[in-house]
């Protein structure tokens, strides 16, 4: 219900490709989040509006009280090996026709240049 309301609220801004106007909605409730938004990331904007306008405390199953959250990060010993694997995967995509696929999508108008995802 909340998601549908926010989607409806954002629809006119999306139709007019008015990112700045839509971002002003978030800026009114959470200027810090608004400042960190990636331009034209409409789904993230909708989610941030939902979170920012929602209740601040959690209750029931969503409650985080009583839990200790710890973060950890994996760091490979051989970062160059990781970089080489990533490079290899990128080359594999290029050889498999990435450029051609993107060219076809552009030709048929399937990519929206205003979108962060391109569609």
C-alpha positions in Angstrom: 0.0 0.0 0.0 2.8 2.4 0.9 4.9 1.3 -2.1 1.9 1.9 -4.4 1.4 5.4 -3.0 5.0 6.3 -3.5 5.1 4.8 -7.0 2.0 6.9 -7.9 3.6 10.0 -6.4 6.8 9.5 -8.4 5.0 8.7 -11.7 4.5 12.3 -12.9 8.2 13.0 -12.2 9.3 10.0 -14.1 7.0 10.8 -17.0 8.6 14.2 -17.3 12.1 12.9 -16.5 12.2 15.3 -13.6 14.8 13.7 -11.4 15.5 16.9 -9.4 11.8 17.4 -8.6 11.5 13.8 -7.4 14.6 14.1 -5.4 13.2 17.1 -3.6 10.6 14.8 -2.1 13.3 12.8 -0.4 15.3 15.9 0.5 12.3 17.3 2.4 12.4 14.3 4.8 16.1 13.2 4.6 18.5 15.7 3.0 21.5 13.5 3.8 20.0 10.5 2.0 19.0 12.7 -0.9 22.5 14.0 -1.2 23.9 10.5 -1.5 21.4 9.3 -4.2 22.7 8.1 -7.6 21.0 10.2 -10.4 18.1 8.5 -12.1 18.0 5.5 -9.7 14.2 5.7 -9.4 13.8 2.4 -7.6 16.3 3.3 -4.9 14.6 6.7 -4.6 11.2 5.0 -4.1 12.7 2.7 -1.5 14.4 5.6 0.4 11.1 7.5 0.4 9.4 4.5 1.9 12.0 4.1 4.6 12.3 7.8 5.4 8.6 8.3 5.7 8.0 5.1 7.7 8.1 4.6 11.5 11.5 5.1 13.1 11.2 2.2 15.5 10.8 -1.5 14.7 8.5 -3.9 16.4 7.5 -7.5 16.1 9.5 -9.8 13.8 11.4 -6.9 12.3 12.8 -5.8 15.7 16.6 -5.7 16.0 16.7 -5.4 19.7 18.7 -8.2 21.4 20.9 -8.8 18.4 24.5 -7.9 18.0 25.5 -7.0 14.4 29.1 -7.4 13.4 30.6 -6.7 10.0 33.5 -8.4 8.4 35.1 -8.2 5.0 36.8 -10.8 2.8 40.1 -9.7 1.4 41.9 -12.1 -0.9 45.5 -12.7 -0.2 46.4 -12.3 -3.9 44.5 -9.3 -5.1 46.2 -9.5 -8.5 44.7 -13.0 -9.1 41.3 -11.5 -8.3 41.8 -8.7 -10.7 42.9 -11.1 -13.4 39.8 -13.2 -12.8 37.6 -10.1 -13.2 39.5 -9.1 -16.3 39.0 -12.6 -17.7 35.3 -12.5 -17.1 35.0 -9.1 -18.8 36.9 -10.3 -21.8 34.7 -13.4 -22.0 31.6 -11.2 -22.1 33.1 -9.0 -24.8 34.0 -12.0 -26.9 30.5 -13.4 -26.4 29.0 -10.3 -28.1 28.4 -7.7 -25.4 29.0 -4.8 -27.8 26.8 -6.3 -30.4 24.0 -6.9 -27.9 24.1 -3.3 -26.7 24.1 -2.0 -30.3 21.0 -4.1 -31.0 19.3 -2.7 -27.9 20.2 0.8 -28.9 18.9 0.3 -32.5 15.5 -0.9 -31.3 15.3 1.9 -28.7 15.2 -0.4 -25.7 17.8 1.6 -23.7 16.8 4.7 -21.8 19.8 7.1 -21.6 18.3 8.7 -18.5 18.3 5.4 -16.6 21.3 4.3 -14.5 20.7 0.8 -15.6 20.1 1.8 -19.3 16.6 0.4 -19.5 
